[in-house]
């Protein structure tokens, strides 16, 4: 693994270097960083890590993603989504227990390690299952989580686009206007968004550029 001394503390805080080793019996490409569970990097920080050669993030304590702390649950799902968007694998241990969310719904996100009850999640997980791209005045969503050929959804209209943007970082639905709550509810109902205890966010990863070969997705 490469030397991480190039990552300045003032740029990336609260990150700990993982000693050079093979993780979980598999040699991981690139560098690995360990995160404290209370600190989840956001979009630009994750991109900066990827540019510095980081390829894997490992959370050093078990995580329970449940409706008992809805804000934390939505924050963690947002983190898994943004890490996948940045091309980073997340190694985490714990469980996900949210009403209405099954393994197929989150198959595009890094699954928990060592949970036999999430074997479907691990077996289905791969790049390009569920992503979005922005066009002029619309957002194109591709969903292959439940079927091989996949479904396409176009989000358009000022209200739906604003609701999508408000949900991206995670937000309380009560903080939205009635019209935006209606649009946000439709996004959740379609599987584009996810809701827990009055909090919601967008589930799909962003595909900033087409992979090579493009048939990978």
N, C-alpha and C positions, 0 to 999 in steps of 0.2 A: 504494500500500500504506500501511496506517496506521502511525502512530508506535508503536514497540514499547517506548518508555521506561516504559510503565505496568507492564511485567513486571519485577518486582524480582529482582535477582540471587539473593537469599536464597530466593526461591520457585522459580525455574527456573534451574538451574545448567548450565554448559557449553553454552549455546546461543549461536549467532552470528547476527546479523541478515544477511539476504541483501539487498544493495542493490536499490532499486526497479528493476525491469526486467521485460521480457517473458521468460519462461523457455521454452526449447526452441521458440521461435516461437509460443508461445501465451500470451496474457495470462491469468495465473492470478488468480482472485478471492481476495480476502482477503490476508493477509500470509503470507510464506514465511520459514521458519527453516531454517538449515543446521545439521546435527548432525555431530559427530565420530563415526566408526564405533564407537568404544568406549563411547559413551553413548547408550542407548536409553531415553527416558522411559517410565514405566509408567502404569498406568491413570489414577490421579488427576491426575498431571502432564499427561497428554494431554488430559484433560477440561478442566483449567485453561487449557491453551493454546488449545483450541477456544473457550472462553468469552472469551478475550482477543482473538479475531478471527483467530487463526492457522488457515489452511485447508490448508496444504501444508508438509510437512517434506522437506528434501532432504539426503541423505547425501553428504558432500563427497569421498568416496573410493570406488573400486570395492569390492564385497563379494563374496567367494566363500562361498556357503552349502554346506558339504559335510560329509561324515562325518569328515573329518580333525580337525575340532574340533566334536564333537557338541554340547557345551554351548553354544557360540557360535551354532551353527545353530538350535538350539531357541529360544534367546534372541531371535534375529532374527525367526523366524517368529512368536513370541509378540508381538514389537513390531509387526509388520505387522498382526497380528490386532487388537491393542488400538487401533492407530491407526485402522483401519477402523471399529471399534466407536465411536470418538469422532468419526467423520465427517471424518477427516484423510487426505488423499492423501499417499503417500510416493513421492518421486522417488529412485530408486536405480539404480546401474549395477553390473553384475556378472553372476553366474550362480548357479543353484541346481542342485546335483548331489547328490541324496540318493537312495539306493536305495528303490524303491517309491513315489516321489513324482513324478507327472507333472503337466503343465500343468493338466489338468482338476481335479486334487485341490486346487490352490491358486488356482483362477481367481477366487475371491472376494477375494484379497489383491492389493495393488498390485504389478504386474509390473515386471521390470527394463526399463530403457530400452535401446533400440538393439541388442537381441539377436534376430536373425532366427530363431534356433532356438526362441524362445519366442513366436512369432507367435500360436499358439493361445491361450496365456495372455492375451495382450493383447486378442485379438478376443473372448474369452468374458467378460473381466472386466467386472463391473457390480455395482451395489449389490443386496443382498438375495439373493445366490445361496446363502448358507450361513450360518445364524444360529440362535441359541438364545434362548429365553425361559424364565424360571423361574416355575413355578406352585407351589401348595401341595404339598410332598412329591414333586414331579416336575420334570423339565426337558424342554421340548418343543424338538426340533430339526427344522428345515426345511432340506432339501438339494435344491438345484436346479442343482448343478454339472454334472451329466452328462445330465439330462433336463429338458425344458421344464416338465412338470407337477410334477415334484419328488416327493421322498419325505419322509415324516414319521416321526420316531423319538421315542419317549418313554423317557426314562431315569428309572427309579424304583427303589426299594429302597435301604436304608441304605448297603450296600456300594458299589453303582454310583454313588450320589450323592457319597459321600465320595471315591471314586476320581476322579470328575470335578473336584471341588474341589481335590484335591491336584495334579492335572495342570494346572490353569489357569495357575499362575505358571511352570510348567515344573519338573520334578523328576527325580531319578534313580530309576529303577524299583527298584533294589536297596534304596532307603531305605523302600520300602513293605512292608507285611506280605504274606505269601504270598496271602492272600485278596484284598487290594487290588491286588496285581500281576496276579492273574487278571482282576479287573474292569477294570483299566487296559488289559490286553492285549485284552480284548473291545472296549473303546472304540477302540483303535487299529485293530483288525481291521475295525470297522464304518466306518472313515473319519472318525469323530468326533475321534480323536486322531491324533498323528503321533509316530513314534519314530525316534531316530537315536543309535546308539552307546550305548544304555543310558539315554538321556535321552528324555523325552516331554513333550508338552503338548497342549492342546486346540486344534483348528484353527479352529472356527467363531467368527464374530463374535457379540457380544451385541447384541440388539435391545432397548434399554431401554424404548423407546416405539414405537408404531406410526407409520410415516410417513404423510404426507398427500399423495396419496390412499393408502389402505392397500393398494390393488391393485398398488402399486409392488413389493411383495414377495409 
